[in-house]
């Protein structure tokens, strides 16, 4: 009888060990760069999710050629948590390529491969992969300008790439720029088929209120050109106080946020396909004003 109990306990231990383990999942198995310019390094980023029930540790990341380097999340990734694996590729030869990234971890199997591919050319003609967003015949690598968590008095910059696929020169202009934004284009005039950059500089000292500020700008061919929804680009900035100058007394008088709920169960409304509104009460138990700068919903 004792031997039978020991056998059952052993089997249960083995079964639990096989169930309780980290699992590695990536948001994509292959990334296609499309056409990239010779001697212009590019970077791919994979989002790694731990779909298991034990912490996931990425122990090493290797690449299949000497012209690419890798970086990855070194800290353990909790169950349900996410990490990053980045690979930078510096093409030394023209032509098509396909490379692999090997990820070693404490999951089973302990080695998985992800891939990236593309074509190295002297001059890029196809921008659909590298500049996926289009405004008419102008292509860009972003469709919004976001400045998250900027501090009062700080200047923050954002640079985006732009290509002119129209049949005439294009002078990129962002119309309806608010006072706190300045732009610089390089080159100032894009010839047919050429690529350039536009740098936006945000002066947080000119933002009026803490928290979220939103507006729109319009990418146009020249100053005074027409504006519409077709060339509208949303802009957002989140202004935070500069805590570096806080004194000990300021810290004691800092705001203290208390909320009525920390978890919301949406399982029943989702099953019944019902629309439901939830209200969370927020109280400030501190001695200074409390500013809610941003609300995010994660699924």
Backbone torsions as a table, in degrees:
resi	resn	phi	psi	omega
1	UNK	NA	-43.3	179.4
2	UNK	-63.0	-38.7	179.5
3	UNK	-65.4	-38.2	179.1
4	UNK	-64.7	-42.6	178.7
5	UNK	-63.0	-41.0	178.3
6	UNK	-64.2	-38.0	178.7
7	UNK	-65.2	-41.3	179.5
8	UNK	-65.4	-43.8	178.8
9	UNK	-61.9	-39.9	178.8
10	UNK	-63.3	-45.1	179.3
11	UNK	-63.8	-39.2	178.2
12	UNK	-64.6	-40.3	178.7
13	UNK	-62.7	-44.2	178.7
14	UNK	-63.8	-42.1	-179.1
15	UNK	-64.7	-43.4	179.0
16	UNK	-65.7	-38.1	179.4
17	UNK	-65.3	-35.5	179.8
18	UNK	-73.3	-27.0	-179.9
19	UNK	-83.8	-43.3	-176.9
20	UNK	-83.3	96.1	179.3
21	UNK	-159.8	157.0	175.6
22	UNK	-74.3	153.1	175.9
23	UNK	-134.4	138.4	-176.0
24	UNK	-105.8	133.1	178.5
25	UNK	-139.3	140.9	-179.7
26	UNK	-116.4	150.3	179.5
27	UNK	-70.1	-16.1	175.6
28	UNK	-158.9	147.3	178.5
29	UNK	-92.1	-31.2	-179.7
30	UNK	-134.0	136.6	174.9
31	UNK	-115.8	128.5	178.6
32	UNK	-105.4	115.1	179.4
33	UNK	-74.5	-19.4	-170.0
34	UNK	72.0	-142.7	178.4
35	UNK	-85.5	134.2	174.9
36	UNK	-129.6	153.3	-178.0
37	UNK	-79.7	143.1	177.5
38	UNK	-60.6	133.6	179.5
39	UNK	63.5	25.5	172.9
40	UNK	-118.1	98.9	-175.8
41	UNK	-58.0	143.5	176.3
42	UNK	-127.0	158.6	-176.7
43	UNK	-131.8	135.7	173.4
44	UNK	-113.3	142.3	179.4
45	UNK	-124.0	125.0	175.8
46	UNK	-103.3	137.6	174.5
47	UNK	-95.0	119.5	-178.2
48	UNK	-101.5	128.4	178.8
49	UNK	-115.5	135.7	174.4
50	UNK	-88.8	101.9	-179.3
51	UNK	-92.4	8.8	177.0
52	UNK	-93.9	-164.5	-178.4
53	UNK	-121.8	17.3	173.2
54	UNK	-132.7	154.6	-179.6
55	UNK	-56.9	138.3	179.0
56	UNK	-101.2	129.9	179.6
57	UNK	-119.5	120.1	174.4
58	UNK	-86.2	108.2	-172.0
59	UNK	-85.1	-28.3	179.3
60	UNK	-165.2	153.1	175.8
61	UNK	-134.5	127.2	-179.3
62	UNK	-121.0	158.8	176.5
63	UNK	-121.3	160.9	-172.4
64	UNK	-88.6	3.0	177.2
65	UNK	-149.3	160.6	-176.5
66	UNK	-74.8	-12.1	-176.3
67	UNK	-94.3	13.9	175.7
68	UNK	-132.1	146.3	179.3
69	UNK	-125.3	155.3	-175.4
70	UNK	-128.1	152.0	173.7
71	UNK	-139.6	153.5	-176.4
72	UNK	-157.1	166.3	178.2
73	UNK	-68.9	121.0	-177.1
74	UNK	-88.9	-25.1	-177.4
75	UNK	-78.1	151.5	175.4
76	UNK	-57.9	139.1	179.4
77	UNK	-98.9	116.9	-177.1
78	UNK	-66.5	158.6	175.5
79	UNK	-54.0	128.1	-176.4
80	UNK	83.8	-9.1	-178.8
81	UNK	-82.8	171.0	-176.9
82	UNK	-127.1	148.5	174.5
83	UNK	-134.3	-177.2	-176.7
84	UNK	-129.3	144.8	168.0
85	UNK	-128.5	124.1	-179.5
86	UNK	-117.7	141.1	175.1
87	UNK	-131.2	126.9	178.0
88	UNK	-107.2	133.4	-175.1
89	UNK	-120.0	122.6	178.2
90	UNK	-112.7	99.9	-172.8
91	UNK	-69.2	128.9	177.8
92	UNK	-104.1	-9.0	-177.6
93	UNK	-141.2	150.4	178.2
94	UNK	-77.2	156.9	175.6
95	UNK	115.7	179.6	-179.7
96	UNK	-73.8	149.6	177.7
97	UNK	-143.2	153.3	172.1
98	UNK	-144.6	119.1	-175.6
99	UNK	-122.8	162.2	-179.6
100	UNK	-125.8	152.3	176.4
101	UNK	-120.0	119.6	179.0
102	UNK	-95.6	126.6	-178.1
103	UNK	-113.5	115.2	175.7
104	UNK	-94.4	137.3	-178.9
105	UNK	-152.9	179.7	176.3
106	UNK	-90.0	11.4	176.3
107	UNK	-85.5	175.2	176.3
108	UNK	-118.8	120.5	-0.9
109	UNK	-70.9	158.4	-174.7
110	UNK	-83.0	-2.7	177.6
111	UNK	-136.6	123.6	174.3
112	UNK	-127.4	153.3	-178.5
113	UNK	-115.7	136.7	169.7
114	UNK	-118.1	157.3	-174.0
115	UNK	-127.6	157.0	167.7
116	UNK	-141.5	147.4	-174.5
117	UNK	-144.2	169.9	178.3
118	UNK	167.6	-165.4	179.5
119	UNK	-136.3	127.7	177.9
120	UNK	-91.5	125.4	-177.5
121	UNK	-131.7	161.3	176.4
122	UNK	-67.6	-40.4	-179.6
123	UNK	-141.0	127.2	-177.6
124	UNK	-72.1	130.8	174.9
125	UNK	-111.0	-28.5	-177.8
126	UNK	-108.6	111.4	-176.8
127	UNK	-104.2	9.8	-173.9
128	UNK	-65.1	-27.5	179.7
129	UNK	-87.9	-46.8	-175.2
130	UNK	-80.4	-28.8	178.5
131	UNK	-126.1	80.6	-168.9
132	UNK	-76.2	-12.5	-175.2
133	UNK	-105.4	139.3	-174.9
134	UNK	-125.2	137.3	167.1
135	UNK	-122.9	99.6	-171.9
136	UNK	63.1	-124.7	178.6
137	UNK	-97.9	16.2	177.3
138	UNK	-106.9	130.3	-179.4
139	UNK	-113.3	145.1	-177.6
140	UNK	-138.7	165.2	178.8
141	UNK	-99.9	9.9	174.8
142	UNK	-150.8	156.4	178.7
143	UNK	-122.3	11.7	173.4
144	UNK	-157.6	156.4	178.4
145	UNK	-115.3	113.3	-176.5
146	UNK	-121.0	132.1	175.8
147	UNK	-120.0	84.1	-177.8
148	UNK	-79.4	139.1	171.2
149	UNK	54.7	62.3	172.2
150	UNK	-100.3	148.5	-175.2
151	UNK	-104.2	151.5	-177.0
152	UNK	-56.8	127.9	-178.3
153	UNK	89.6	-10.3	-177.9
154	UNK	-83.3	150.4	171.0
155	UNK	-112.6	127.7	-176.8
156	UNK	-122.8	142.8	-177.9
157	UNK	-119.7	152.1	176.8
158	UNK	-140.2	128.8	-179.0
159	UNK	-118.8	131.9	175.9
160	UNK	-126.7	153.5	-178.9
161	UNK	-94.2	148.3	-175.0
162	UNK	-144.6	143.7	178.8
163	UNK	-132.7	141.8	-179.8
164	UNK	-100.4	107.5	178.3
165	UNK	-105.0	12.1	177.1
166	UNK	-82.1	178.4	-176.5
167	UNK	-95.6	14.1	179.8
168	UNK	-148.0	163.7	179.9
169	UNK	-60.1	152.2	-175.7
170	UNK	-133.9	126.0	176.7
171	UNK	-106.4	98.8	-175.1
172	UNK	-63.8	126.1	178.7
173	UNK	-133.7	133.0	173.8
174	UNK	-99.9	109.2	-178.4
175	UNK	-87.3	157.3	-179.0
176	UNK	63.0	34.9	175.9
177	UNK	-66.3	130.1	175.3
178	UNK	-71.4	164.0	-176.6
179	UNK	-59.1	-26.3	-175.9
180	UNK	-84.9	1.8	179.4
181	UNK	-119.5	137.2	172.8
182	UNK	-128.6	147.6	-179.9
183	UNK	-125.9	149.5	174.4
184	UNK	-135.4	128.4	178.5
185	UNK	-106.8	139.2	178.4
186	UNK	-137.6	112.7	-3.6
187	UNK	-73.7	169.6	-178.2
188	UNK	-71.7	-27.0	177.3
189	UNK	-126.7	124.3	178.2
190	UNK	-94.0	120.5	175.5
191	UNK	-77.0	168.5	-178.2
192	UNK	-56.6	127.3	176.9
193	UNK	79.0	4.3	-176.5
194	UNK	-99.6	158.3	-178.0
195	UNK	-115.8	148.5	176.3
196	UNK	-148.2	-169.8	178.9
197	UNK	-131.6	152.9	173.3
198	UNK	-126.6	126.6	179.7
199	UNK	-107.6	127.2	175.4
200	UNK	-104.8	132.4	176.9
201	UNK	-117.5	124.3	178.5
202	UNK	-102.2	126.0	175.4
203	UNK	-98.6	98.8	-175.5
204	UNK	-64.3	-19.9	177.8
205	UNK	-66.8	-16.4	-179.8
206	UNK	-98.0	-1.5	174.1
207	UNK	-74.2	138.9	-172.9
208	UNK	-84.7	-35.3	-172.3
209	UNK	-129.0	149.6	171.1
210	UNK	-68.9	158.6	179.1
211	UNK	91.8	-153.4	-172.3
212	UNK	-85.6	130.0	171.5
213	UNK	-120.2	130.2	-178.2
214	UNK	-128.5	145.0	174.5
215	UNK	-157.8	-173.2	176.8
216	UNK	-135.4	145.2	170.8
217	UNK	-121.8	169.7	-173.0
218	UNK	-133.3	121.1	179.9
219	UNK	-79.6	119.0	-174.3
220	UNK	-131.4	164.8	-178.7
221	UNK	-76.8	-30.2	-179.9
222	UNK	-156.6	160.5	179.4
223	UNK	-64.3	128.5	-177.4
224	UNK	95.5	-0.9	176.7
225	UNK	-65.6	164.2	-177.6
226	UNK	-71.0	152.5	177.1
227	UNK	-122.3	147.5	179.1
228	UNK	-162.6	-178.3	177.2
229	UNK	-63.1	-24.1	-176.5
230	UNK	-68.5	-29.6	179.9
231	UNK	-117.3	22.3	179.7
232	UNK	-83.1	137.2	176.9
233	UNK	-129.8	119.3	179.9
234	UNK	-71.5	146.4	178.5
235	UNK	-126.6	136.2	177.1
236	UNK	-138.2	147.6	176.8
237	UNK	-145.5	140.4	177.5
238	UNK	-116.3	111.1	-177.1
239	UNK	-93.7	128.0	178.4
240	UNK	-116.5	152.5	175.6
241	UNK	-65.7	154.6	177.0
242	UNK	-85.9	99.9	-176.3
243	UNK	-78.8	-9.1	-176.2
244	UNK	-66.0	-21.3	-178.6
245	UNK	-98.2	9.0	-179.0
246	UNK	-70.3	136.3	175.2
247	UNK	-91.3	173.7	177.4
248	UNK	-61.4	-37.4	178.6
249	UNK	-66.1	-39.5	177.4
250	UNK	-61.1	-40.5	-179.6
251	UNK	-63.4	-39.0	179.6
252	UNK	-67.4	-30.1	-178.8
253	UNK	-96.6	11.2	-176.4
254	UNK	-66.3	154.2	176.8
255	UNK	-65.2	152.4	179.7
256	UNK	-133.4	116.2	-174.0
257	UNK	-93.0	131.9	173.7
258	UNK	-123.2	134.6	-179.5
259	UNK	-121.2	153.2	-174.0
260	UNK	-79.4	-23.5	-178.1
261	UNK	-136.2	141.9	173.4
262	UNK	-113.1	-16.5	178.4
263	UNK	-137.3	137.1	176.0
264	UNK	-123.2	124.5	-178.6
265	UNK	-94.8	110.2	-179.9
266	UNK	-102.1	8.9	-173.8
267	UNK	-63.2	-43.5	-177.6
268	UNK	-67.5	-48.8	177.5
269	UNK	-59.9	-35.7	-179.9
270	UNK	-67.0	-41.6	179.4
271	UNK	-63.7	-42.2	-178.1
272	UNK	-85.0	-1.4	-179.7
273	UNK	55.9	44.1	-179.7
274	UNK	-100.7	152.0	173.0
275	UNK	-95.0	127.7	-175.2
276	UNK	-139.1	145.7	176.6
277	UNK	-111.0	135.3	177.4
278	UNK	-116.2	142.6	178.9
279	UNK	-119.6	128.9	176.9
280	UNK	-114.5	127.3	179.4
281	UNK	-89.0	134.7	-179.6
282	UNK	-121.6	128.6	179.8
283	UNK	-123.0	145.1	176.3
284	UNK	-103.8	109.7	-179.6
285	UNK	-94.8	5.4	179.8
286	UNK	-91.3	-168.2	-176.1
287	UNK	-110.8	1.5	177.9
288	UNK	-123.4	159.8	-179.8
289	UNK	-59.9	142.1	178.3
290	UNK	-101.7	128.1	179.7
291	UNK	-112.6	120.3	173.8
292	UNK	-88.1	108.0	-172.7
293	UNK	-87.1	-27.5	-174.5
294	UNK	-162.4	142.2	172.0
295	UNK	-121.8	130.6	179.1
296	UNK	-128.4	145.9	176.5
297	UNK	-115.5	123.9	179.0
298	UNK	-109.3	137.9	176.4
299	UNK	-105.2	NA	NA
